[in-house]
Amino acid sequence: MTLNLLIAPDFAPERFGGWHMLNALLQQRSGLRLHLLMPASAHEQAELLAAGQVDLVYANPFDAAELIRQRGFSAFARPVGKADEMLIAAQAGSALRRVEDLRPGCRVAMADHRDVKLIGLRLLEAADLHEPDLQWQLCDSHQAAARRLIKGEADVAFFLAETFHALSRLTRSQLQVVIESALHDITHVMLAHARVAEQVPTLCATLTGVDSSHSSDREVLEALGMPGGFEAMQAEDAEFMVDLMDTLLD
């Protein structure tokens, strides 16, 4: 039996190899057969999930809430010390230095990541701005949003904070951070569908056993940008995060 493992398409490009390294390590140690699915966009991810052939998902918190509540998935692990934060950036030298500087009609570039948009909209409440007040420019990736911002085709851009900080130094030098969230309690999570529940204990033990104190494991975790590795996630912790996402949606 091969388990299809889908990775949410919001990681920085340089982490691509890290996921393949982790997939190979998990198969070697657990004896489970894993097939890595790495969609290039949120739309492609949605198509794969709709096909019903995804067994495991490394999901962003927004998608995780839907998968847990509506599609029969359960959380079993999460990265250690790696909260999902977002930030809003403007072009370097722009007069937009604070959230309060933004005005209705502001052009916002962003990749199609609903959790980033949701948190960003909460941050914009300080400027009394809401979703209909803004001109949204959907991009294929955070990198594409940065390019649009640098060209002056957008006033600000929404980024997953980790991805922004992983942009090249040259790119970041042409941007300035307006605000960065500090929620701390929202993370990506590893989910399993109920049909593969029998395999979850083995997979969870293997995943959480990847230890940075071992040089070979450390290489994998550093390639993923997750030096702390993974920890088991209990159902009540997942439910708390889902409730928090609901609060952000209200």
N, C-alpha and C positions, 0 to 999 in steps of 0.2 A: 504494500500500500504506500503510495506516494502522497505526501501532504503538500498542498500548494500554499506557500508562504508569500503573502503580498506585503510589500514595503511602501508606505505612503510616499507619494512623489514630492516631498518637500525637503529632502536632505540636500546638502551642498554637493555639487558634482564630484568633489574630491573624496566624498565618502562612499562612492559607488563601489570601489574595490573592497572597502571594509565589509560591506554587506555580503559580498561573495566569500570573503575570508571567513566570516562568522558562519555562513551557511555550510561551508565545507567542514568547519570545526564541529558544528553541532551534529552533522551527519556521522562524522567519524566517531564521536564519543557516545552518541545516543543509540546508534544503530538504526535510527529512523531515516527514511528517505524523504528529503525535502526538495521541492522544486520552487526556486525563487522567481517571484513575479515582481517586476519593477516597472510599473506604468509610468509613462512620461508626463502624464497630466492627471488632474482630478477627474476629467471626463473619462479617460481611459480606465482609471481606477473604478469609477462607477460602473462602467460596462463589465469589467471583470467580476465585480461583486454581484451585479445583477444576473450574471450567468450561473451563479450558485456553485461555482467550483473552487472557491477560495476557502481554505480550511483554517488558515492562521493569518492574522493581520497585525502588522506594526502600524498602528493608527494614530492619527492626531486626535486630540481630545474631543473635538467637535464630532468627527466621524465615529469615534469610539462610543459616544453617548447614543447615537442612533443604532449602531451595530449591537450594543448591549440591550437597549430597550426594545428594538423592533426586529432584529434578525437572528437572534439565538446565539450570539457570541458572549463569551465571558472573559474577563481580564485575568491574567495569571502572572504577569511580570511587568516591570517598568524600569527604565534606566535610573540609576542612582544619581541624585544631585543634578538633574538635568531638566529643570522646569522649562516649559514652553513660554517664552516671552515674545512679544512683538515690539517693533519700534516703527516710528514714523520719521522719515527723513526728507529733507529738502535739498535742493542744489546748494553746493558750497557758496557762501556769499549771499544767499537769498535773504530777503527781509523776513522770511518766515522762520523765526527762531523759537517761538513758543506755540503751543496749541491755540492759544488765544489770538494769535496773529492770522489764523486761517479764517476765511470768509465763505459765505454761501457761494456756490459755483466753482469752488476750488476743484482742480483736476487731480484725481487720485489714481495713480498707477499701482497695480498689484497683481500678483498671481492668483489663481482661483483657489485660495485657501480660506475656507469659511471661518476657521478658528482665528486666523490672523485678522480677518475683517471684523469679526465679532468683538474681539478685544479692542481693536483700533477704534471702533465706533464708541465703545465705552470711554476711551480716553478723550474722544472729541466732544463728549458731553460738557467738558469744561468750557468749550467755546460755543455751547448751545447749538452744535451742528449734529444733524441726524442724516441717515442714509439718503433721503430724497434731496437733501441740500447740496449734494456733491455730484461731480461728473466722474463716473467710474470708467477707468480704462483697464480692461482685463488683458493681462499679458500671459505669455506661455510659461514664464518662470520669474523668480525674483531677480535673476540676472537681467532679463529683458526689461523688467520694471526699472532697474537701475539705469539701464541705457536710455530709456525714455526720459527719465528724470534729468540725466546729464545733458541730453539734447534740448531740454527746455520744453518738451512736449507734455509734461505734467508738472504740477506745482509741488506735490509731495508724493511719496510712495510708501506703501505699507510693506513691511518685511517681517518674516520670522527672524527674531533677533540673532539666532545662531547663524543663519544664512547670511545676514548682513555682515556680521563680524568676520565671516569667512570669505567675503569678497576680496578681490586683490587690493593691495595697498593703493595702487593707482586709482582704482574705482572709488574706494572709500575717501580718497583725498579730494574727490570732486563732489562729495556729499557732506551734509551735516545732519546730525541727529536732532530732531525736534523734541521727541519724548520716547522713552522706553518703559514698557510696563514692568511691574515688579509683583506679580501675582503669587509666584512660588508654588502654588498648590496644583497647577495644571501641567500634565506631562503627556507625552506620547505613551501608549500602552501596548503591550503584546496581548492579543486576543486569540481565543480559540473557539471554533464553532462546536456546538454540543455534540455533533456526530463524531468528533475526534477526541472526546473527553477522556477516553481510555489512554490516549498517548500523552496527555498533558503533563501528568506527574513526571514522566521520564524527561520530557522536553524542558519543563521548568527547572528540574534539578540540574540538567546539563547547562542550560542557559545561565542560571544564577551561580553555577560553579565555575564559570569563566572568570579567572582571578588575575588581576593585574600584577600580583606578586610573582607570577610566573612569566618569564620573558616572552614566551611564544604567545600566551594569552594577552599580555600587555600590548604586543604588536597589533593584534586584532582590535582590541578596544581603542587604541590610539587611532587606528585607521577609521574607526567608527566615530571618533570624537566623543567617546563615552568612557573616560578613564576609570570611572567608578564601577563600571559593569552594570549588571542588572540585579534587581531584588524581586522576590516574590511579592505579588500584589493580592491582597485579600478582597473578597467581594464587597465588604463594607467600605474599603478604601475607594474602590471603583465607584460605588454608589455615591460616596461623598463628592467625588469629582464630577459625576454626572449631574448631581444636584447643583453643583456650582456652575456648570455650563447652563443649566436651566435658568439659574439666577441671572446670568449674563444675558440670556435671551429675553428675559422679561423687560 
